[in-house]
Amino acid sequence: MRKFFILLSLVGFTFASEGESIFKAKGCNACHKPDQDTPMAPSLKTIQGKYGGDVDAMIAFLKGQKEPIVWPDKAAIMKAQLARLKDLSDDQLRALAEYILGK
């Protein structure tokens, strides 16, 4: 099995984390870039700076239980997008929040 993973790493294949997979599957990456703010959304780096690693606060925001602390003027846009996360389990939301916050 170890040889298999070494071979995969040699050909440049990497495994995405569950949080990263959710981030991409839900389309978050369409607006949120790793380190570049766009007119529509802050970068992950900007979000990480505002949340300071507070995963629980990020989860509360993703659940719609907290107001945004990053770019609150764009809250209406995000509200519609957050509705796409309603089907995620608590574990999936935690994985997503941890990915967004770089954990």
C-alpha positions as CSV (number, residue, x, y, z in Angstrom):
1,M,0.0,0.0,0.0
2,R,2.8,2.4,0.8
3,K,4.3,1.9,-2.6
4,F,1.0,2.8,-4.1
5,F,0.9,6.2,-2.3
6,I,4.6,6.8,-3.2
7,L,3.8,6.2,-6.8
8,L,0.8,8.5,-6.7
9,S,2.9,11.2,-5.2
10,L,5.6,10.8,-7.8
11,V,3.0,11.4,-10.6
12,G,1.7,14.5,-8.8
13,F,-1.6,13.0,-7.6
14,T,-2.8,14.4,-4.3
15,F,-5.8,13.6,-2.2
16,A,-8.2,16.5,-1.4
17,S,-9.4,16.8,2.1
18,E,-13.1,16.3,2.8
19,G,-13.4,20.1,3.4
20,E,-11.7,20.9,0.2
21,S,-13.9,18.5,-1.7
22,I,-17.0,20.1,-0.2
23,F,-15.7,23.6,-0.9
24,K,-15.3,22.7,-4.6
25,A,-18.5,20.6,-4.9
26,K,-20.6,23.4,-3.5
27,G,-19.1,25.9,-5.8
28,C,-17.4,28.0,-3.1
29,N,-14.2,28.2,-5.2
30,A,-16.1,30.0,-8.0
31,C,-15.8,33.2,-5.9
32,H,-13.4,32.5,-3.0
33,K,-9.8,32.2,-4.2
34,P,-6.9,31.1,-1.9
35,D,-5.1,34.4,-1.6
36,Q,-6.8,36.9,-3.9
37,D,-9.9,38.9,-3.0
38,T,-12.3,39.2,-5.9
39,P,-15.1,41.8,-6.4
40,M,-17.6,39.2,-5.3
41,A,-15.8,37.5,-2.3
42,P,-12.9,37.7,0.1
43,S,-10.0,35.3,-0.3
44,L,-9.5,32.4,2.1
45,K,-6.5,34.3,3.4
46,T,-8.7,37.3,4.2
47,I,-11.3,35.1,5.9
48,Q,-8.6,33.3,7.9
49,G,-7.3,36.7,9.1
50,K,-10.7,37.8,10.3
51,Y,-11.7,34.5,12.0
52,G,-8.4,33.9,13.6
53,G,-8.9,30.1,13.6
54,D,-12.2,30.1,15.3
55,V,-13.8,27.1,13.7
56,D,-17.0,27.2,15.8
57,A,-17.6,30.8,14.7
58,M,-17.1,29.8,11.1
59,I,-19.5,26.9,11.5
60,A,-22.1,29.2,13.1
61,F,-21.8,31.5,10.1
62,L,-22.1,28.6,7.6
63,K,-25.3,27.5,9.4
64,G,-26.7,31.0,9.1
65,Q,-26.6,31.5,12.9
66,K,-24.1,34.4,12.9
67,E,-23.7,37.5,10.9
68,P,-20.7,37.7,8.7
69,I,-17.6,39.4,10.1
70,V,-15.9,39.5,6.7
71,W,-17.4,41.9,4.1
72,P,-20.9,42.2,5.8
73,D,-22.0,44.4,2.8
74,K,-22.0,41.2,0.7
75,A,-24.2,39.3,3.2
76,A,-27.2,39.1,0.8
77,I,-25.1,37.3,-1.8
78,M,-23.7,34.8,0.7
79,K,-27.2,34.2,2.2
80,A,-28.3,32.6,-1.0
81,Q,-25.1,30.6,-1.2
82,L,-25.3,29.4,2.4
83,A,-28.6,27.8,1.6
84,R,-26.6,25.3,-0.5
85,L,-25.0,24.0,2.7
86,K,-28.2,23.0,4.4
87,D,-27.8,19.3,3.5
88,L,-24.4,19.0,5.2
89,S,-23.9,17.1,8.4
90,D,-22.2,18.7,11.4
91,D,-19.1,16.8,10.6
92,Q,-19.1,18.0,7.0
93,L,-19.6,21.6,8.1
94,R,-16.6,21.2,10.5
95,A,-14.5,19.8,7.7
96,L,-15.5,22.7,5.4
97,A,-14.8,25.3,8.2
98,E,-11.5,23.8,8.9
99,Y,-10.5,23.8,5.3
100,I,-11.6,27.5,4.9
101,L,-9.6,28.4,8.0
102,G,-6.5,26.5,6.9
103,K,-6.6,24.0,9.7
